[in-house]
Amino acid sequence: MFKMLRKTIAMFAIFLIAIPIVLGFFNSGSKIVSWYSVEDWELEVCSMWSETEEARHSSVMQSSEIYLSQLTLTLQGKKIVYPDNSSLYEFAWYIQPAQGNVEYEVLAYNENNTNVYYVLDGGIVSGGSMFGAGGYKAIYSNETYTRLKMNYKQGSSIEYLDVQIIVLEK
């Protein structure tokens, strides 16, 4: 009986501590937390990305062999246009399978023509480890790229993740 009472008191104390934390998070106007200093460029990129059609709508990726719970992917592309009309492209990606090996490539392209730039011309990442594979590449280019795509293959299934490259004016 004493064990049960002690357990109940401990659970009640945890509950009392958690209430102000949860209510403070939901009642705060800003979701920016104090333990992470958010840079101006992060706010700019996130606000630009949230205004795109792709960010407002989601789609279901289907595959006969790869399930989304078995694979973590992220892909981001950004173009910064400077006053002299030069452009800096920044590409970032990450891929981590839960198991098996995944072959992948990352490419930038212009949806209006066949102009393709291979950001990463092929890689292999193994599942089952704590770390996936990722990278970052920045280039100055006079070419116009509007989309960033990661093609990946696990088993015999070939899939892709395709995102819009956001444009920021300096």
DSSP file (Angstrom, degrees, kcal/mol; ACC not computed):
  #  RESIDUE AA STRUCTURE BP1 BP2  ACC     N-H-->O    O-->H-N    N-H-->O    O-->H-N    TCO  KAPPA ALPHA  PHI   PSI    X-CA   Y-CA   Z-CA
    1    1 A M     >        0   0    0      0, 0.0     4,-2.1     0, 0.0     5,-0.2   0.000 360.0 360.0 360.0 -41.7    0.0    0.0    0.0
    2    2 A F  H  >  +     0   0    0      1,-0.2     4,-2.3     2,-0.2     5,-0.2   0.878 360.0  53.0 -64.6 -37.0    2.8    2.4    0.9
    3    3 A K  H  > S+     0   0    0      1,-0.2     4,-2.4     2,-0.2    -1,-0.2   0.912 109.0  49.3 -61.8 -42.9    4.5    1.7   -2.5
    4    4 A M  H  > S+     0   0    0      2,-0.2     4,-2.2     1,-0.2    -2,-0.2   0.897 111.3  48.7 -64.6 -41.3    1.3    2.5   -4.3
    5    5 A L  H  X S+     0   0    0     -4,-2.1     4,-2.3     2,-0.2    -1,-0.2   0.906 111.6  49.2 -65.8 -42.2    0.9    5.8   -2.4
    6    6 A R  H  X S+     0   0    0     -4,-2.3     4,-2.2     1,-0.2    -2,-0.2   0.900 111.6  49.4 -63.8 -41.2    4.5    6.8   -3.1
    7    7 A K  H  X S+     0   0    0     -4,-2.4     4,-2.3     2,-0.2    -2,-0.2   0.900 111.0  49.8 -64.2 -41.7    4.0    6.0   -6.8
    8    8 A T  H  X S+     0   0    0     -4,-2.2     4,-2.2     2,-0.2    -2,-0.2   0.901 110.7  49.3 -64.7 -42.4    0.8    8.1   -7.0
    9    9 A I  H  X S+     0   0    0     -4,-2.3     4,-2.2     2,-0.2    -1,-0.2   0.903 111.1  50.2 -64.6 -41.4    2.5   11.0   -5.3
   10   10 A A  H  X S+     0   0    0     -4,-2.2     4,-2.2     2,-0.2    -2,-0.2   0.918 111.3  47.8 -64.3 -43.5    5.4   10.9   -7.7
   11   11 A M  H  X S+     0   0    0     -4,-2.3     4,-2.3     1,-0.2    -1,-0.2   0.893 111.5  51.0 -64.0 -39.6    3.1   10.8  -10.7
   12   12 A F  H  X S+     0   0    0     -4,-2.2     4,-2.3     2,-0.2    -1,-0.2   0.888 109.4  50.7 -65.2 -39.4    1.1   13.7   -9.3
   13   13 A A  H  X S+     0   0    0     -4,-2.2     4,-1.9     2,-0.2    -2,-0.2   0.912 110.4  48.9 -65.2 -42.9    4.3   15.7   -8.8
   14   14 A I  H  X S+     0   0    0     -4,-2.2     4,-2.2     1,-0.2    -2,-0.2   0.915 110.7  51.4 -62.1 -42.1    5.4   15.1  -12.4
   15   15 A F  H  X S+     0   0    0     -4,-2.3     4,-1.7     1,-0.2    -2,-0.2   0.907 109.1  50.3 -60.7 -43.8    1.9   16.1  -13.6
   16   16 A L  H  < S+     0   0    0     -4,-2.3    -1,-0.2     1,-0.2    -2,-0.2   0.856 112.0  47.7 -65.4 -34.6    2.1   19.4  -11.7
   17   17 A I  H  X S+     0   0    0     -4,-1.9     4,-0.8     1,-0.2    -1,-0.2   0.876 111.8  50.1 -72.1 -37.4    5.5   20.2  -13.1
   18   18 A A  H  X S+     0   0    0     -4,-2.2     4,-2.5     1,-0.2     5,-0.3   0.800  95.5  71.1 -74.3 -29.7    4.5   19.4  -16.7
   19   19 A I  H  X S+     0   0    0     -4,-1.7     4,-2.8     1,-0.2     5,-0.3   0.933  99.2  44.6 -57.3 -52.9    1.3   21.5  -16.7
   20   20 A P  H  > S+     0   0    0      0, 0.0     4,-2.3     0, 0.0    -1,-0.2   0.870 113.8  51.9 -62.3 -34.0    3.0   25.0  -16.7
   21   21 A I  H  X S+     0   0    0     -4,-0.8     4,-1.8     2,-0.2    -2,-0.2   0.952 114.0  41.9 -65.4 -48.9    5.5   23.8  -19.4
   22   22 A V  H  X S+     0   0    0     -4,-2.5     4,-2.2     1,-0.2     5,-0.2   0.930 116.9  47.2 -65.5 -46.1    2.8   22.6  -21.7
   23   23 A L  H  X S+     0   0    0     -4,-2.8     4,-2.1    -5,-0.3    -1,-0.2   0.880 110.1  53.9 -64.8 -37.1    0.5   25.5  -21.2
   24   24 A G  H  X S+     0   0    0     -4,-2.3     4,-1.2    -5,-0.3    -1,-0.2   0.883 109.4  48.4 -63.9 -38.0    3.4   28.0  -21.6
   25   25 A F  H  < S+     0   0    0     -4,-1.8     3,-0.2     1,-0.2    -2,-0.2   0.940 115.4  42.5 -67.7 -46.5    4.3   26.4  -25.0
   26   26 A F  H  < S+     0   0    0     -4,-2.2    -2,-0.2     1,-0.2    -1,-0.2   0.783 116.6  48.1 -73.7 -25.7    0.7   26.4  -26.3
   27   27 A N  H  < S+     0   0    0     -4,-2.1    -1,-0.2    -5,-0.2    -2,-0.2   0.667  87.9 100.3 -88.2 -16.7   -0.1   29.9  -25.0
   28   28 A S     <  -     0   0    0     -4,-1.2    -4,-0.0    -3,-0.2    -3,-0.0  -0.464  67.0-143.8 -73.0 140.6    3.1   31.6  -26.3
   29   29 A G  S    S+     0   0    0     -2,-0.2     2,-0.4     2,-0.0    -1,-0.1   0.845  86.0  53.7 -70.0 -33.9    2.6   33.6  -29.5
   30   30 A S        -     0   0    0      2,-0.1    -2,-0.1     1,-0.1    -1,-0.0  -0.838  63.7-158.2-106.2 139.3    6.0   32.6  -30.8
   31   31 A K        +     0   0    0     -2,-0.4     2,-0.6     2,-0.1    -1,-0.1   0.245  59.5 116.7 -96.3  12.4    7.2   29.0  -31.1
   32   32 A I        -     0   0    0      2,-0.0     2,-0.2     6,-0.0    -2,-0.1  -0.720  60.4-142.7 -81.0 123.2   10.9   30.2  -31.0
   33   33 A V    >   -     0   0    0     -2,-0.6     3,-1.0     1,-0.1     5,-0.2  -0.531  11.5-127.6 -91.6 155.4   12.4   28.7  -27.9
   34   34 A S  T 3  S+     0   0    0      1,-0.2    -1,-0.1    -2,-0.2    -2,-0.0   0.732 102.5  63.9 -75.1 -22.5   15.0   30.4  -25.8
   35   35 A W  T 3  S+     0   0    0      1,-0.1     2,-0.5     2,-0.0    -1,-0.2   0.539 101.5  55.0 -81.7  -4.3   17.6   27.6  -25.8
   36   36 A Y  S <  S-     0   0    0     -3,-1.0     2,-0.7     2,-0.0    -1,-0.1  -0.971  78.1-143.6-130.1 117.6   18.1   27.9  -29.6
   37   37 A S        -     0   0    0     -2,-0.5     2,-0.5    -5,-0.0    -3,-0.1  -0.708  18.2-146.6 -83.2 117.3   19.1   31.3  -31.1
   38   38 A V        -     0   0    0     -2,-0.7     2,-0.1    -5,-0.2    -6,-0.0  -0.712  10.9-138.4 -87.1 126.4   17.3   31.6  -34.4
   39   39 A E     >  -     0   0    0     -2,-0.5     4,-1.7     1,-0.1     3,-0.4  -0.445  19.5-115.8 -80.8 156.5   19.3   33.5  -37.0
   40   40 A D  H  > S+     0   0    0      1,-0.2     4,-2.3     2,-0.2     5,-0.1   0.873 115.6  56.0 -59.5 -38.6   17.6   36.0  -39.4
   41   41 A W  H  > S+     0   0    0      1,-0.2     4,-2.6     2,-0.2    -1,-0.2   0.845 104.0  54.4 -66.1 -31.8   18.5   33.9  -42.4
   42   42 A E  H  > S+     0   0    0     -3,-0.4     4,-2.5     2,-0.2     5,-0.2   0.923 109.8  46.0 -66.6 -43.7   16.6   30.9  -40.9
   43   43 A L  H  X S+     0   0    0     -4,-1.7     4,-2.4     2,-0.2    -2,-0.2   0.900 113.1  51.1 -63.2 -40.1   13.5   32.9  -40.4
   44   44 A E  H  X S+     0   0    0     -4,-2.3     4,-2.1     2,-0.2    -2,-0.2   0.933 112.8  44.3 -63.8 -46.7   13.8   34.3  -43.9
   45   45 A V  H  X S+     0   0    0     -4,-2.6     4,-2.8     2,-0.2     5,-0.2   0.932 115.1  48.0 -65.4 -45.8   14.2   30.8  -45.5
   46   46 A C  H  X S+     0   0    0     -4,-2.5     4,-2.3     1,-0.2    -1,-0.2   0.898 112.9  48.0 -63.8 -39.8   11.4   29.2  -43.4
   47   47 A S  H  X S+     0   0    0     -4,-2.4     4,-0.6    -5,-0.2    -1,-0.2   0.876 113.4  47.9 -70.2 -34.6    9.0   32.1  -44.2
   48   48 A M  H >< S+     0   0    0     -4,-2.1     3,-0.7    -5,-0.2     4,-0.2   0.923 113.6  47.2 -67.3 -43.8    9.8   31.9  -47.9
   49   49 A W  H >< S+     0   0    0     -4,-2.8     3,-1.7     1,-0.2     6,-0.4   0.882 105.7  58.6 -66.8 -37.8    9.4   28.1  -48.0
   50   50 A S  H 3< S+     0   0    0     -4,-2.3    -1,-0.2     1,-0.3    -2,-0.2   0.709 100.0  59.2 -67.4 -17.4    6.1   28.2  -46.1
   51   51 A E  T << S+     0   0    0     -3,-0.7    -1,-0.3    -4,-0.6    -2,-0.2   0.512  85.3 101.0 -87.8  -4.1    4.6   30.4  -48.8
   52   52 A T  S <> S-     0   0    0     -3,-1.7     4,-1.1    -4,-0.2     3,-0.3  -0.448  80.8-122.0 -81.0 155.7    5.2   27.9  -51.6
   53   53 A E  H  > S+     0   0    0      1,-0.2     4,-1.1     2,-0.2     3,-0.3   0.859 111.3  57.5 -61.4 -37.3    2.4   25.7  -52.9
   54   54 A E  H  4 S+     0   0    0      1,-0.2    -1,-0.2     2,-0.2     3,-0.2   0.847 102.8  52.9 -65.9 -34.2    4.4   22.5  -52.0
   55   55 A A  H  4 S+     0   0    0     -6,-0.4    -1,-0.2    -3,-0.3    -2,-0.2   0.791 109.1  49.9 -72.5 -26.2    4.7   23.5  -48.3
   56   56 A R  H  < S+     0   0    0     -4,-1.1     2,-0.4    -3,-0.3    -1,-0.2   0.687 112.6  48.1 -85.1 -18.8    0.9   24.0  -48.1
   57   57 A H     <  -     0   0    0     -4,-1.1     2,-0.3    -3,-0.2    -1,-0.1  -0.943  68.3-156.6-124.9 143.1    0.0   20.7  -49.6
   58   58 A S        -     0   0    0     -2,-0.4     2,-0.3    -3,-0.0    -3,-0.1  -0.816   4.6-160.2-114.6 159.2    1.2   17.2  -48.9
   59   59 A S        -     0   0    0     -2,-0.3     2,-0.6    -5,-0.1    -2,-0.0  -0.952  21.1-116.9-134.3 156.9    1.3   14.2  -51.0
   60   60 A V        -     0   0    0     -2,-0.3     2,-0.5     2,-0.0    -2,-0.0  -0.822  21.6-146.7 -96.2 126.1    1.6   10.5  -50.3
   61   61 A M        -     0   0    0     -2,-0.6     2,-0.4     2,-0.0     7,-0.2  -0.797  19.8-164.1 -89.8 130.9    4.6    8.8  -51.7
   62   62 A Q        +     0   0    0     -2,-0.5     2,-0.3     5,-0.1     5,-0.1  -0.896  15.9 163.4-119.2 147.4    3.8    5.2  -52.6
   63   63 A S        -     0   0    0     -2,-0.4     5,-0.1     3,-0.1    96,-0.0  -0.978  37.2-137.9-156.9 147.8    6.1    2.3  -53.3
   64   64 A S  S    S+     0   0    0     -2,-0.3     3,-0.1     1,-0.1    -1,-0.1   0.748 105.5  20.7 -79.1 -22.2    5.8   -1.4  -53.5
   65   65 A E  S    S+     0   0    0      1,-0.2     2,-0.5    89,-0.1    -1,-0.1   0.652 113.3  64.7-120.7 -21.7    9.0   -2.1  -51.6
   66   66 A I        -     0   0    0      3,-0.0     2,-0.4    89,-0.0    -1,-0.2  -0.924  60.7-162.9-112.9 123.4   10.0    1.1  -49.7
   67   67 A Y    >   -     0   0    0     -2,-0.5     3,-2.4     1,-0.1     4,-0.4  -0.824  27.0-124.6-102.9 144.4    7.8    2.3  -46.8
   68   68 A L  G >  S+     0   0    0     -2,-0.4     3,-1.2     1,-0.3    -1,-0.1   0.809 111.8  59.8 -59.3 -29.8    8.2    5.8  -45.5
   69   69 A S  G 3  S+     0   0    0      1,-0.2    -1,-0.3     3,-0.1     3,-0.1   0.652 103.1  54.8 -71.1 -11.8    8.8    4.5  -42.0
   70   70 A Q  G <  S+     0   0    0     -3,-2.4    28,-3.3     1,-0.2    29,-0.5   0.456 110.2  45.4 -97.0  -3.4   11.8    2.6  -43.4
   71   71 A L  E <   -A   97   0A   0     -3,-1.2     2,-0.5    -4,-0.4    -1,-0.2  -0.988  60.5-157.6-148.4 130.9   13.5    5.7  -44.9
   72   72 A T  E     +A   96   0A   0     24,-2.5    24,-2.4    -2,-0.4     2,-0.3  -0.941  23.5 172.1-109.1 128.0   14.2    9.2  -43.7
   73   73 A L  E     +A   95   0A   0     -2,-0.5     2,-0.3    22,-0.2    22,-0.2  -0.979  12.3 173.6-134.1 144.8   14.8   11.8  -46.4
   74   74 A T  E     +A   94   0A   0     20,-2.1    20,-2.1    -2,-0.3     2,-0.3  -0.977   3.7 178.0-147.4 147.7   15.3   15.6  -46.5
   75   75 A L  E     +A   93   0A   0     -2,-0.3     2,-0.4    18,-0.2    18,-0.2  -0.977   1.1 177.9-151.7 129.5   16.2   17.8  -49.4
   76   76 A Q  E     -A   92   0A   0     16,-2.7    16,-2.4    -2,-0.3     2,-0.4  -0.999   4.6-175.7-139.6 137.3   16.5   21.6  -49.6
   77   77 A G  E     +A   91   0A   0     87,-0.5    89,-2.1    -2,-0.4     2,-0.4  -0.998   5.0 179.3-133.0 136.9   17.5   24.0  -52.4
   78   78 A K  E     -Ab  90 166A   0     12,-2.4    12,-3.0    -2,-0.4     2,-0.5  -0.998  11.5-162.0-138.4 139.3   18.0   27.7  -52.2
   79   79 A K  E     -Ab  89 167A   0     87,-2.8    89,-3.2    -2,-0.4     2,-0.6  -0.988   5.7-162.3-121.2 126.6   19.0   30.3  -54.8
   80   80 A I  E     -Ab  88 168A   0      8,-3.0     8,-2.4    -2,-0.5     2,-0.6  -0.946   6.9-158.3-109.8 120.1   20.2   33.7  -53.7
   81   81 A V  E     -Ab  87 169A   0     87,-2.9    89,-2.9    -2,-0.6     6,-0.2  -0.874   9.5-154.5-101.1 123.2   20.1   36.4  -56.4
   82   82 A Y    >   -     0   0    0      4,-2.7     3,-2.4    -2,-0.6     4,-0.1  -0.532  31.4-102.2 -93.9 161.8   22.5   39.3  -55.8
   83   83 A P  T 3  S+     0   0    0      0, 0.0    -1,-0.1     0, 0.0    -2,-0.0   0.769 121.9  58.9 -55.9 -28.2   22.0   42.9  -57.2
   84   84 A D  T 3  S-     0   0    0      2,-0.1     3,-0.1     1,-0.1    -3,-0.0   0.295 120.4-109.9 -84.5  12.8   24.7   42.2  -59.9
   85   85 A N  S <  S+     0   0    0     -3,-2.4     2,-0.2     1,-0.3    -1,-0.1   0.551  74.5 138.1  69.0  11.6   22.4   39.3  -61.2
   86   86 A S        -     0   0    0     -4,-0.1    -4,-2.7    54,-0.0     2,-0.4  -0.569  41.8-146.1 -79.1 154.2   24.9   36.7  -60.0
   87   87 A S  E     -A   81   0A   0     54,-0.4    54,-1.8    -6,-0.2     2,-0.5  -0.979  12.5-160.2-129.6 134.2   23.3   33.6  -58.3
   88   88 A L  E     -AC  80 140A   0     -8,-2.4    -8,-3.0    -2,-0.4     2,-0.4  -0.960  13.1-159.8-109.4 123.4   24.5   31.4  -55.4
   89   89 A Y  E     -AC  79 139A   0     50,-3.3    50,-2.2    -2,-0.5     2,-0.4  -0.866   4.1-166.9-102.2 136.4   22.8   28.0  -55.2
   90   90 A E  E     -AC  78 138A   0    -12,-3.0   -12,-2.4    -2,-0.4     2,-0.4  -0.993   5.6-174.4-123.8 128.4   22.8   26.1  -51.9
   91   91 A F  E     +AC  77 137A   0     46,-2.9    46,-2.4    -2,-0.4     2,-0.3  -0.967   4.3 176.8-123.8 136.6   21.8   22.4  -51.8
   92   92 A A  E     +AC  76 136A   0    -16,-2.4   -16,-2.7    -2,-0.4     2,-0.3  -0.997   4.6 170.3-139.2 143.9   21.5   20.2  -48.8
   93   93 A W  E     -AC  75 135A   0     42,-2.1    42,-2.1    -2,-0.3     2,-0.3  -0.983  12.8-173.5-150.6 158.8   20.3   16.6  -48.4
   94   94 A Y  E     +AC  74 134A   0    -20,-2.1   -20,-2.1    -2,-0.3     2,-0.3  -0.967   5.2 178.9-153.3 140.2   20.1   13.8  -45.9
   95   95 A I  E     +AC  73 133A   0     38,-2.7    38,-2.9    -2,-0.3   -22,-0.2  -0.991   4.4 170.0-145.4 135.0   19.1   10.1  -46.3
   96   96 A Q  E     -A   72   0A   0    -24,-2.4   -24,-2.5    -2,-0.3     2,-0.2  -0.855  14.5-159.2-148.5 109.7   18.9    7.3  -43.8
   97   97 A P  E     -A   71   0A   0      0, 0.0    31,-0.8     0, 0.0    32,-0.3  -0.570  19.9-136.3 -83.9 153.0   17.4    3.9  -44.4
   98   98 A A  S    S-     0   0    0    -28,-3.3    30,-0.4     1,-0.2     2,-0.3   0.834  86.1  -6.9 -73.7 -32.6   16.3    1.7  -41.5
   99   99 A Q  S    S+     0   0    0    -29,-0.5    -1,-0.2    28,-0.2    29,-0.1  -0.978 106.3  30.9-155.7 164.1   17.8   -1.3  -43.2
  100  100 A G  S    S-     0   0    0     -2,-0.3    27,-2.8    27,-0.2     2,-0.4  -0.016  86.2 -64.7  76.1 175.9   19.4   -2.4  -46.4
  101  101 A N  E     -D  126   0B   0     25,-0.2     2,-0.4    23,-0.0    54,-0.4  -0.815  42.4-161.0-102.4 143.2   21.5   -0.3  -48.8
  102  102 A V  E     -D  125   0B   0     23,-2.6    23,-2.3    -2,-0.4     2,-0.4  -0.990   5.1-153.9-125.9 125.9   20.2    2.6  -50.8
  103  103 A E  E     +DE 124 153B   0     50,-2.4    50,-2.9    -2,-0.4     2,-0.3  -0.777  27.8 168.8 -91.4 142.2   21.8    4.1  -53.9
  104  104 A Y  E     -DE 123 152B   0     19,-2.5    19,-1.9    -2,-0.4     2,-0.3  -0.982  23.6-167.9-152.1 161.7   21.0    7.7  -54.5
  105  105 A E  E     - E   0 151B   0     46,-2.0    46,-1.7    -2,-0.3     2,-0.4  -0.973  13.8-144.7-146.4 155.0   21.9   10.8  -56.5
  106  106 A V  E     +DE 120 150B   0     14,-2.1    14,-2.2    -2,-0.3    13,-1.1  -0.988  23.7 172.1-125.4 130.6   21.0   14.5  -56.1
  107  107 A L  E     -DE 118 149B   0     42,-2.9    42,-3.1    -2,-0.4     2,-0.4  -0.992  23.8-146.3-141.6 148.4   20.5   16.8  -59.1
  108  108 A A  E     +DE 117 148B   0      9,-3.0     9,-3.0    -2,-0.3     2,-0.3  -0.876  29.7 166.5-107.3 143.7   19.3   20.3  -59.8
  109  109 A Y  E     -DE 116 147B   0     38,-2.3    38,-2.5    -2,-0.4    37,-2.0  -0.970  38.6-115.2-152.1 166.3   17.4   21.0  -62.9
  110  110 A N    >   -     0   0    0      5,-1.4     3,-1.7    -2,-0.3     5,-0.2  -0.937  20.3-147.1-105.7 121.0   15.2   23.5  -64.7
  111  111 A E  T 3  S+     0   0    0     -2,-0.6    -1,-0.1     1,-0.3    34,-0.1   0.626  95.7  59.6 -66.2 -11.2   11.7   22.2  -65.3
  112  112 A N  T 3  S+     0   0    0      3,-0.1    -1,-0.3    -3,-0.0     2,-0.3   0.554 117.1  11.4 -93.9  -8.9   11.5   24.2  -68.6
  113  113 A N  S <  S-     0   0    0     -3,-1.7    -3,-0.2     2,-0.2     0, 0.0  -0.853  84.1 -94.1-150.8-172.2   14.4   22.5  -70.3
  114  114 A T        +     0   0    0     -2,-0.3     2,-0.5    -5,-0.1    -3,-0.1   0.237  68.4 135.8 -96.7  14.1   16.8   19.6  -70.0
  115  115 A N        +     0   0    0     -5,-0.2    -5,-1.4    29,-0.1     2,-0.4  -0.503  31.8 179.1 -66.5 115.7   19.6   21.5  -68.2
  116  116 A V  E     -D  109   0B   0     -2,-0.5     2,-0.5    -7,-0.2    -7,-0.2  -0.968  19.3-167.0-125.7 137.0   20.7   19.2  -65.3
  117  117 A Y  E     -D  108   0B   0     -9,-3.0    -9,-3.0    -2,-0.4     2,-1.0  -0.986  19.4-139.7-121.3 120.2   23.5   19.8  -62.7
  118  118 A Y  E     -D  107   0B   0     -2,-0.5     3,-0.3   -11,-0.2   -11,-0.2  -0.694  20.0-179.8 -82.2 104.9   24.5   16.7  -60.7
  119  119 A V  E    S+     0   0B   0    -13,-1.1     2,-0.4    -2,-1.0   -12,-0.2   0.912  84.9   9.3 -67.6 -44.4   25.0   18.0  -57.1
  120  120 A L  E    S-D  106   0B   0    -14,-2.2   -14,-2.1    -3,-0.1     2,-0.5  -0.952  72.0-155.5-138.1 116.2   26.0   14.5  -56.1
  121  121 A D  E     -     0   0B   0     -2,-0.4   -16,-0.1    -3,-0.3     2,-0.1  -0.090  69.1 -33.3 -89.0  37.3   26.6   12.0  -58.9
  122  122 A G  E     +     0   0B   0     -2,-0.5     2,-0.3   -16,-0.1    -1,-0.2   0.014  59.3 174.9 122.9 135.9   25.9    8.9  -56.8
  123  123 A G  E     -D  104   0B   0    -19,-1.9   -19,-2.5    -3,-0.1     2,-0.4  -0.968  19.4-138.3-156.4 165.2   26.3    7.5  -53.4
  124  124 A I  E     -D  103   0B   0     -2,-0.3     2,-0.4   -21,-0.2   -21,-0.2  -1.000  15.0-171.3-131.9 134.3   25.4    4.5  -51.3
  125  125 A V  E     -D  102   0B   0    -23,-2.3   -23,-2.6    -2,-0.4     2,-0.4  -0.982  14.6-140.4-125.7 138.8   24.2    4.6  -47.7
  126  126 A S  E     -D  101   0B   0     -2,-0.4     3,-0.5   -25,-0.2   -25,-0.2  -0.803  14.2-137.4-101.2 138.3   23.7    1.5  -45.5
  127  127 A G  S    S+     0   0    0    -27,-2.8   -28,-0.2    -2,-0.4   -29,-0.2  -0.282  77.3  54.7 -82.8 173.3   20.8    1.1  -43.1
  128  128 A G  S    S+     0   0    0    -31,-0.8     2,-0.2   -30,-0.4    -1,-0.2   0.345  84.5 105.0  85.9  -7.4   20.9   -0.2  -39.6
  129  129 A S  S    S-     0   0    0     -3,-0.5    -1,-0.3   -32,-0.3     0, 0.0  -0.568  79.8-117.6-100.0 169.6   23.5    2.3  -38.4
  130  130 A M  S    S+     0   0    0     -2,-0.2     2,-0.4    -3,-0.1    -1,-0.1   0.699  95.8  58.4 -77.9 -18.6   22.9    5.3  -36.3
  131  131 A F        -     0   0    0     -5,-0.1    -2,-0.2     1,-0.1    -5,-0.1  -0.889  62.6-165.9-117.6 143.4   24.0    7.7  -39.0
  132  132 A G        -     0   0    0     -2,-0.4     2,-0.4   -36,-0.1   -36,-0.2  -0.034  33.7 -90.4 -97.9-152.3   22.8    8.3  -42.5
  133  133 A A  E     +C   95   0A   0    -38,-2.9   -38,-2.7    -2,-0.1     2,-0.3  -0.975  50.0 149.7-128.3 142.9   24.4   10.2  -45.3
  134  134 A G  E     -C   94   0A   0     -2,-0.4     2,-0.3   -40,-0.3   -40,-0.2  -0.954  13.2-179.8-158.7 175.3   24.1   13.8  -46.1
  135  135 A G  E     -C   93   0A   0    -42,-2.1   -42,-2.1    -2,-0.3     2,-0.3  -0.991  18.9-135.2-171.3 175.1   25.8   16.8  -47.6
  136  136 A Y  E     +C   92   0A   0     -2,-0.3     2,-0.3   -44,-0.2   -44,-0.2  -0.994  18.6 179.1-144.1 138.3   25.8   20.4  -48.5
  137  137 A K  E     -C   91   0A   0    -46,-2.4   -46,-2.9    -2,-0.3     2,-0.4  -0.991   6.7-168.0-144.2 136.6   27.1   22.0  -51.7
  138  138 A A  E     +C   90   0A   0     -2,-0.3     2,-0.3   -48,-0.2   -48,-0.2  -0.981  12.6 173.1-124.0 136.2   27.1   25.7  -52.8
  139  139 A I  E     -C   89   0A   0    -50,-2.2   -50,-3.3    -2,-0.4     2,-0.5  -0.991  29.7-134.1-139.9 148.1   27.8   26.9  -56.3
  140  140 A Y  E     +C   88   0A   0     -2,-0.3     2,-0.3   -52,-0.2   -52,-0.2  -0.885  40.8 165.6 -93.5 133.0   27.8   30.2  -58.2
  141  141 A S        -     0   0    0    -54,-1.8   -54,-0.4    -2,-0.5    -2,-0.0  -0.996  45.5-152.7-151.9 144.6   26.1   29.7  -61.5
  142  142 A N  S    S+     0   0    0     -2,-0.3    -1,-0.1   -56,-0.1     2,-0.1   0.518  75.8  99.5 -87.8  -8.7   24.5   31.7  -64.4
  143  143 A E  S    S-     0   0    0    -56,-0.1     2,-0.6     1,-0.1    -2,-0.1  -0.356  76.9-123.4 -72.8 158.2   22.3   28.7  -65.2
  144  144 A T        +     0   0    0     -2,-0.1     2,-0.4   -34,-0.0   -29,-0.1  -0.922  29.6 179.2-108.6 114.6   18.7   28.7  -63.9
  145  145 A Y        +     0   0    0     -2,-0.6   -35,-0.3     1,-0.1     3,-0.1  -0.949   9.6 171.6-111.8 133.7   17.7   25.7  -61.8
  146  146 A T        +     0   0    0    -37,-2.0    19,-2.5    -2,-0.4     2,-0.3   0.579  61.4  43.1-115.7 -16.7   14.2   25.6  -60.4
  147  147 A R  E     -EF 109 164B   0    -38,-2.5   -38,-2.3    17,-0.3     2,-0.4  -0.941  57.7-153.8-134.4 152.7   13.9   22.1  -58.9
  148  148 A L  E     -EF 108 163B   0     15,-2.8    15,-3.0    -2,-0.3     2,-0.4  -0.996  20.6-173.5-126.1 133.4   16.1   19.8  -56.7
  149  149 A K  E     -EF 107 162B   0    -42,-3.1   -42,-2.9    -2,-0.4     2,-0.5  -0.978  18.5-160.6-134.8 138.3   15.6   16.1  -56.9
  150  150 A M  E     -EF 106 161B   0     11,-3.0    11,-2.2    -2,-0.4     2,-0.4  -0.974  11.8-163.3-115.5 116.6   17.0   13.0  -55.1
  151  151 A N  E     +EF 105 160B   0    -46,-1.7   -46,-2.0    -2,-0.5     2,-0.3  -0.831  15.9 179.9 -92.6 135.4   16.6    9.8  -57.0
  152  152 A Y  E     -EF 104 159B   0      7,-2.5     7,-2.8    -2,-0.4     2,-0.4  -0.993  15.8-161.1-141.2 149.2   17.1    6.7  -54.7
  153  153 A K  E     +EF 103 158B   0    -50,-2.9   -50,-2.4    -2,-0.3     2,-0.4  -0.990  11.1 172.6-133.8 125.7   17.0    3.0  -55.2
  154  154 A Q  E >  S- F   0 157B   0      3,-1.7     3,-1.4    -2,-0.4     2,-0.3  -0.978  72.8 -29.5-131.5 119.3   16.5    0.3  -52.6
  155  155 A G  T 3  S-     0   0    0    -54,-0.4   -89,-0.0    -2,-0.4   -90,-0.0  -0.602 123.8 -34.7  70.5-133.0   16.1   -3.2  -54.0
  156  156 A S  T 3  S+     0   0    0     -2,-0.3     2,-0.5    -3,-0.1    -1,-0.2   0.434 114.6 102.8-100.6   0.2   14.5   -3.0  -57.4
  157  157 A S  E <   -F  154   0B   0     -3,-1.4    -3,-1.7   -94,-0.0     2,-0.5  -0.722  53.1-163.0 -89.6 128.0   12.3    0.0  -56.6
  158  158 A I  E     +F  153   0B   0     -2,-0.5     2,-0.2    -5,-0.2    -5,-0.2  -0.951  20.3 162.3-110.6 124.3   13.4    3.4  -57.9
  159  159 A E  E     -F  152   0B   0     -7,-2.8    -7,-2.5    -2,-0.5     2,-0.3  -0.722  17.7-153.6-128.9 176.8   11.8    6.5  -56.2
  160  160 A Y  E     -F  151   0B   0     -9,-0.2     2,-0.4    -2,-0.2    -9,-0.2  -0.994  14.2-145.3-153.5 157.6   12.5   10.2  -56.0
  161  161 A L  E     -F  150   0B   0    -11,-2.2   -11,-3.0    -2,-0.3     2,-0.4  -0.998  24.6-173.2-120.9 128.3   12.0   13.2  -53.8
  162  162 A D  E     +F  149   0B   0     -2,-0.4     2,-0.3   -13,-0.2   -13,-0.2  -0.988   5.8 174.4-131.2 125.4   11.5   16.4  -55.8
  163  163 A V  E     -F  148   0B   0    -15,-3.0   -15,-2.8    -2,-0.4     2,-0.2  -0.907  33.1-106.0-130.7 157.7   11.3   20.0  -54.3
  164  164 A Q  E     -F  147   0B   0     -2,-0.3     2,-0.6   -17,-0.2   -87,-0.5  -0.586  31.7-124.3 -77.2 141.4   11.2   23.5  -55.5
  165  165 A I        -     0   0    0    -19,-2.5   -87,-0.2    -2,-0.2     2,-0.2  -0.797  29.0-135.7 -84.5 121.0   14.3   25.6  -55.1
  166  166 A I  E     -b   78   0A   0    -89,-2.1   -87,-2.8    -2,-0.6     2,-0.5  -0.505  13.2-139.6 -79.8 151.0   13.3   28.7  -53.2
  167  167 A V  E     -b   79   0A   0    -89,-0.2     2,-0.4    -2,-0.2   -87,-0.2  -0.940  16.4-173.0-117.3 127.4   14.6   32.1  -54.4
  168  168 A L  E     -b   80   0A   0    -89,-3.2   -87,-2.9    -2,-0.5     2,-0.4  -0.964  14.6-144.1-117.8 134.9   15.8   34.9  -52.1
  169  169 A E  E      b   81   0A   0     -2,-0.4   -87,-0.2   -89,-0.2   -89,-0.0  -0.830 360.0 360.0 -97.6 134.7   16.7   38.4  -53.4
  170  170 A K              0   0    0    -89,-2.9   -88,-0.2    -2,-0.4    -1,-0.1   0.390 360.0 360.0 -99.3 360.0   19.6   40.2  -51.7
